[in-house]
């Protein structure tokens, strides 16, 4: 009877692992399916970088050092496909950082990075719509990520939604953003309204 219980427990564990692996596979493929027909380049042809070793605060599985920071560094290096891959993994797992007091900032930055790459470096249909979705998410996570407003307005402009772009920039000007951000917003707003 003891052996039968052990076999049953082992079978349950194996089935659980198979279900977990299948759900992770489906989850990771989901981000790629959303971007079918969109090409994201890497400017440097090297393997993805390894873990960083920053003091990130509490998180599950070192997700910040294993995915967020390496993705940020890949973005800064111009390895956009690698950066998007890392941000996909990070964004798909909000529970891994729910205990971190800076979760909203991390997620705002992750969506900003992915949205910026889709807006400025990707090629293909729907890239602007996906960029808009990410940049809106960036603002929802952190209303003080002022650069996201600038990029969001640019994405709306690219989809011929200039009124929406103007509205975003006007709302940014009511916020306590740094002067450089406000100047950029005014310049963009002026260019948009002169063309109308």
C-alpha positions in Angstrom: 0.0 0.0 0.0 2.9 2.4 0.8 4.4 1.8 -2.7 1.0 2.4 -4.3 0.7 5.8 -2.5 4.2 6.7 -3.6 3.4 5.8 -7.3 0.2 7.8 -7.1 2.0 10.8 -5.7 4.7 10.5 -8.3 2.1 10.3 -11.1 0.3 13.3 -9.7 3.6 15.2 -9.6 4.5 14.2 -13.2 1.0 15.3 -14.5 1.3 18.5 -12.6 4.7 19.2 -14.2 3.3 18.5 -17.6 0.4 20.8 -17.1 2.8 23.5 -15.8 5.2 23.2 -18.8 2.3 23.2 -21.2 0.8 26.4 -19.7 4.2 28.1 -19.7 4.8 27.1 -23.3 1.3 28.5 -24.3 2.0 31.6 -22.2 5.4 32.3 -23.9 4.0 31.7 -27.4 1.1 34.0 -26.8 3.3 37.1 -27.0 4.8 36.0 -30.3 1.3 35.3 -31.8 0.2 38.9 -30.9 3.1 40.2 -33.1 2.8 37.9 -36.1 4.0 39.7 -39.2 6.1 42.1 -37.1 9.9 42.0 -37.4 12.0 43.3 -34.5 15.8 43.6 -35.2 18.9 43.1 -33.1 21.7 45.5 -34.0 24.4 43.4 -32.3 24.5 39.8 -33.1 25.5 38.2 -29.9 23.8 35.9 -27.5 21.5 37.3 -24.9 23.3 38.5 -21.8 23.2 36.6 -18.5 21.9 37.7 -15.2 22.7 40.9 -13.5 23.4 41.2 -9.8 21.5 44.3 -8.6 19.9 44.6 -5.2 16.3 44.6 -6.5 14.3 44.0 -3.4 11.8 41.1 -3.1 10.8 39.1 -6.1 10.2 35.5 -7.1 12.9 33.6 -9.0 15.2 36.6 -9.4 13.0 37.8 -12.3 14.4 41.3 -12.1 18.0 40.2 -12.4 17.3 37.3 -14.8 14.9 39.2 -17.2 14.1 42.8 -16.4 17.6 44.3 -16.1 19.1 42.1 -18.9 16.3 43.2 -21.1 16.9 46.9 -20.2 20.6 46.5 -21.1 19.7 44.8 -24.4 17.4 47.7 -25.2 20.2 50.2 -24.5 22.6 48.2 -26.7 20.1 48.1 -29.6 19.3 44.4 -29.3 15.6 45.0 -29.6 14.4 41.5 -30.3 16.3 40.2 -27.2 14.9 43.1 -25.2 11.3 42.4 -26.2 11.8 38.7 -25.4 13.0 39.6 -21.9 10.2 42.1 -21.4 7.6 39.6 -22.6 8.7 37.2 -20.0 8.7 39.9 -17.3 5.4 41.4 -18.2 3.6 38.0 -18.3 4.5 37.4 -14.7 3.2 40.3 -12.5 2.8 37.9 -9.5 6.6 37.5 -9.4 7.1 41.1 -8.2 3.8 41.8 -6.4 5.7 42.0 -3.1 8.2 44.5 -4.4 7.4 48.2 -3.4 8.7 49.3 -6.9 6.6 47.0 -8.9 4.7 49.8 -10.7 7.9 51.5 -11.8 9.3 48.2 -13.1 6.2 47.4 -15.1 5.9 51.0 -16.4 9.5 50.8 -17.7 9.0 47.3 -19.2 5.9 48.5 -21.1 7.7 51.7 -22.1 10.7 49.7 -23.5 8.5 47.3 -25.4 6.3 50.1 -26.7 9.2 52.2 -27.8 10.8 49.3 -29.7 7.5 48.6 -31.5 7.1 52.3 -32.3 10.6 53.1 -33.4 12.4 50.0 -34.5 9.9 47.3 -35.5 8.5 46.7 -39.0 5.1 45.3 -39.9 1.4 45.8 -39.6 -0.2 46.6 -36.2 3.1 47.6 -34.7 1.7 51.1 -33.9 -1.5 49.6 -32.3 0.7 47.3 -30.1 3.0 50.2 -29.2 -0.1 52.2 -28.2 -1.3 49.4 -26.0 2.1 49.1 -24.2 2.6 52.9 -23.8 -0.9 53.2 -22.3 -0.1 50.3 -19.9 3.2 52.1 -19.0 1.2 55.2 -18.0 -1.4 53.2 -16.1 1.4 51.5 -14.1 3.1 54.9 -13.3 1.5 58.2 -14.2 4.8 59.9 -13.7 6.6 58.1 -16.5 6.3 61.3 -18.5 8.4 60.0 -21.5 5.6 57.5 -22.1 3.2 60.3 -22.9 5.6 61.7 -25.6 5.9 58.2 -27.2 2.2 57.6 -26.9 1.4 60.8 -28.7 3.9 59.8 -31.5 2.2 56.4 -31.8 -1.2 58.0 -32.1 0.2 60.4 -34.7 1.5 57.4 -36.8 -2.0 55.9 -36.8 -3.5 59.2 -38.0 -5.2 59.9 -34.6 -3.8 63.4 -34.3 -6.6 64.6 -32.1 -5.8 61.9 -29.6 -2.1 62.8 -29.8 -2.9 66.4 -29.1 -5.0 65.4 -26.1 -2.2 63.3 -24.7 0.3 66.1 -25.0 -2.1 68.6 -23.5 -2.7 66.3 -20.5 1.1 66.0 -20.1 1.5 69.7 -19.9 -0.8 69.8 -16.8 1.4 67.4 -14.9 4.5 68.3 -12.9 6.9 66.9 -15.6 10.5 68.1 -15.9 11.0 71.2 -18.0 12.8 69.3 -20.8 9.8 66.9 -21.2 7.4 69.9 -21.2 9.5 71.6 -23.9 9.4 68.5 -26.0 5.7 68.2 -25.6 5.2 71.8 -26.6 7.3 71.4 -29.7 5.5 68.2 -30.7 2.1 69.8 -30.0 3.0 72.9 -32.1 4.0 70.7 -35.0 0.8 68.7 -34.8 -1.5 71.7 -34.6 0.3 73.6 -37.4 -0.4 70.7 -39.8 -4.1 70.6 -39.0 
